[in-house]
Amino acid sequence: MTTLRQRMDEAMVLRGFSPRTRESYLAAVSALAKYYRRAPDLLSIEEVQAWLLHLIVERKLAYASVNLMACGCRFLYDTVLRRPQERFDIPMAKVPKTLPRVLSREEVCRLFEHAANLRARTLLMTTYGAGLRVSEVCALQLTDIESAPDRMCIKVRQGKGGRDRYTLLSSALLQTLRDYWRLCRPRIWLFPNRACTQPIDPQTAQRMYCAARDRAGLGRTGGIHTLRHCFATHLLESGVDIHTIQRLLGHNHVSTTMRYFHLAQAKLTGTPSPLDLLDTPPR
């Protein structure tokens, strides 16, 4: 596996795959080899198909997870092993599309109040105030905070799809960041790990959110990505146009951002019913 793993990783690097995608694809191929106790290049395409069905039927993994593993296998066989003639598919069912949970403004305040310490509260406030993904807030550096009065923005380096962008830096968040810096004195990474050698791990940030969420009594649904949904929904409710929100979130297509119309309560409660528009409503 060592040589094949290196070949696969190098092929992904050459094609500009993100570290997270590389890690996911390599993990998928490693799981395949572990299941059969053989190197993946010795497996038939029927065996790969059987493994994918095993993940769905017996392991009961989500279709999205199995699809990711299938993509890793396709890359291995098509690109690395150069066997494009061998095709395999997984049965794709219609996955129910549920709307994400969104906290009210009052619940967001309660969440911040129940953070374990200033470091956790600052990380959660930054995630919400700038609409960041967990990987983006963990990767922030001190130099990404542009606090000049004529700038007041946060630079997001290599977000999803390897794209840089700028997002909001509010005066309230800036003050919290300054209080946090005076106490913790980070040097390179805004939120370093305990050894201060690398950025904080996303799982650690996730645990910070879940701990504050549970202490605030907000239920056990949703993770730290909820704060990104709240950012977009609350902006939409306050009257910010959808294209501005799209740019702040870093979405390629406005259709991705349009989902927040379904979450914005102000848009729903302020819309009149057709009954109210009738000239002579029925008695």
SVG drawing of the C-alpha trace seen along z (x, -y; Angstrom):
<svg xmlns="http://www.w3.org/2000/svg" viewBox="-70 -54 76 64">
<polyline fill="none" stroke="black" stroke-width="0.4" points="0.0,0.0 2.9,-2.4 4.0,-2.8 0.4,-2.9 -0.7,-5.3 2.2,-7.6 1.3,-7.4 -2.3,-8.2 -1.4,-11.1 1.0,-12.6 -1.6,-12.3 -4.1,-14.3 -1.5,-16.9 -0.7,-17.4 -4.4,-18.0 -4.7,-20.5 -7.0,-18.5 -7.5,-20.0 -5.8,-18.3 -9.2,-17.3 -10.2,-15.6 -6.8,-13.8 -7.2,-12.5 -10.8,-11.3 -9.8,-9.5 -6.8,-7.8 -8.9,-6.7 -11.5,-5.2 -8.8,-3.2 -7.2,-2.1 -10.6,-0.9 -11.1,1.1 -7.7,2.8 -8.4,3.5 -11.7,5.1 -10.3,7.6 -6.8,7.8 -5.3,7.3 -3.8,4.4 -6.5,2.5 -4.7,3.0 -5.3,6.7 -9.0,6.4 -11.6,6.8 -14.2,4.2 -16.9,6.7 -15.2,6.8 -15.1,3.0 -18.8,3.0 -19.5,5.6 -17.7,3.6 -19.7,0.5 -22.9,2.4 -21.7,3.8 -21.2,0.2 -24.8,-0.6 -26.6,2.6 -24.7,3.9 -22.8,0.9 -25.8,-1.4 -23.6,-4.4 -25.2,-7.4 -25.3,-7.6 -23.2,-10.7 -20.5,-8.9 -20.5,-5.9 -20.5,-8.2 -17.4,-9.9 -15.7,-6.5 -16.8,-5.6 -15.2,-8.8 -11.9,-7.8 -12.0,-4.4 -12.9,-5.8 -9.9,-8.1 -7.7,-5.2 -8.8,-3.0 -9.3,-5.6 -6.4,-8.0 -3.7,-6.1 -4.1,-2.5 -5.3,-3.7 -8.2,-1.2 -10.9,-3.6 -12.7,-0.8 -13.7,0.7 -16.8,-1.0 -18.8,-0.6 -21.8,-2.3 -23.6,-2.5 -27.3,-2.6 -28.2,-6.2 -31.5,-6.7 -33.2,-10.0 -31.9,-11.4 -34.4,-13.5 -33.4,-17.1 -33.9,-18.6 -33.4,-22.2 -30.6,-22.9 -31.4,-24.1 -31.0,-27.9 -30.7,-29.4 -32.5,-32.6 -30.5,-35.7 -31.4,-35.1 -30.1,-31.5 -26.9,-32.6 -26.3,-35.0 -27.0,-32.2 -24.5,-30.0 -21.8,-32.6 -22.6,-33.1 -22.1,-29.4 -18.8,-29.0 -16.2,-27.4 -13.7,-30.3 -12.7,-33.3 -10.9,-31.3 -13.9,-29.1 -16.2,-32.1 -14.0,-34.1 -13.8,-31.1 -17.6,-30.7 -18.1,-34.5 -15.7,-34.6 -17.4,-31.6 -20.8,-33.3 -19.7,-36.9 -17.8,-36.0 -19.9,-33.1 -17.0,-30.7 -16.7,-27.0 -15.0,-25.2 -11.9,-24.5 -11.7,-28.2 -11.9,-29.5 -9.3,-27.0 -6.9,-28.1 -7.1,-31.8 -3.8,-33.6 -3.3,-36.9 -2.4,-38.6 -5.9,-37.7 -7.6,-40.1 -7.5,-43.5 -8.6,-46.0 -7.7,-49.3 -10.8,-51.6 -11.0,-51.7 -10.7,-47.9 -12.4,-46.0 -12.5,-42.6 -11.2,-39.1 -9.3,-37.3 -10.2,-33.6 -7.3,-31.7 -8.0,-28.8 -11.6,-28.2 -13.7,-25.4 -12.5,-24.9 -9.1,-26.5 -10.5,-30.1 -9.6,-33.1 -12.2,-35.6 -13.0,-38.4 -15.8,-38.5 -17.1,-40.7 -15.2,-42.0 -17.6,-43.7 -16.4,-46.2 -17.9,-43.9 -15.9,-41.0 -12.8,-43.1 -13.1,-44.1 -13.5,-40.5 -10.5,-39.5 -8.4,-42.2 -9.4,-41.0 -8.6,-37.4 -5.2,-38.4 -4.2,-40.3 -5.0,-37.3 -3.7,-34.4 -1.1,-36.1 -1.3,-33.9 1.7,-34.4 0.9,-32.9 -2.4,-31.1 -5.3,-33.0 -6.5,-29.8 -3.4,-27.5 -3.3,-24.1 -2.1,-23.5 1.5,-23.3 1.1,-26.5 2.8,-24.7 -0.3,-24.1 -3.8,-25.6 -6.5,-24.1 -8.0,-20.9 -11.5,-21.1 -12.7,-18.4 -11.6,-20.5 -13.6,-23.5 -16.6,-21.2 -16.3,-20.0 -16.2,-23.7 -19.5,-24.3 -21.2,-21.2 -20.2,-21.9 -21.6,-25.4 -24.7,-24.3 -25.4,-21.6 -24.8,-24.0 -27.1,-26.6 -29.9,-23.9 -30.2,-24.3 -30.7,-20.6 -28.3,-18.2 -29.0,-18.7 -26.5,-20.4 -22.8,-21.1 -20.6,-24.2 -21.7,-24.6 -25.0,-25.8 -23.4,-29.2 -22.6,-29.6 -26.3,-28.9 -27.3,-31.5 -24.9,-34.1 -26.6,-33.8 -30.1,-33.6 -29.8,-36.5 -28.3,-38.7 -31.1,-37.8 -33.7,-38.6 -32.0,-42.0 -32.4,-42.9 -29.0,-42.1 -29.3,-41.1 -28.7,-37.5 -25.7,-38.3 -23.8,-40.0 -24.5,-37.0 -23.3,-34.7 -19.9,-36.5 -19.5,-36.5 -20.1,-32.8 -17.9,-32.0 -20.6,-30.2 -19.9,-29.6 -23.6,-29.7 -26.4,-31.8 -28.7,-28.8 -26.7,-27.4 -27.3,-30.6 -31.0,-30.6 -31.7,-27.9 -31.6,-30.5 -34.8,-32.0 -36.5,-28.9 -34.9,-29.6 -35.5,-33.3 -38.5,-33.7 -38.9,-37.4 -39.5,-36.7 -42.2,-34.1 -44.0,-36.0 -44.0,-39.2 -45.6,-37.7 -49.4,-38.2 -51.6,-35.2 -53.6,-35.2 -56.7,-35.3 -55.7,-38.7 -55.5,-40.0 -59.0,-39.1 -61.4,-42.1 -64.2,-40.3 -62.9,-37.5 -65.4,-34.8 -67.2,-35.1"/>
</svg>
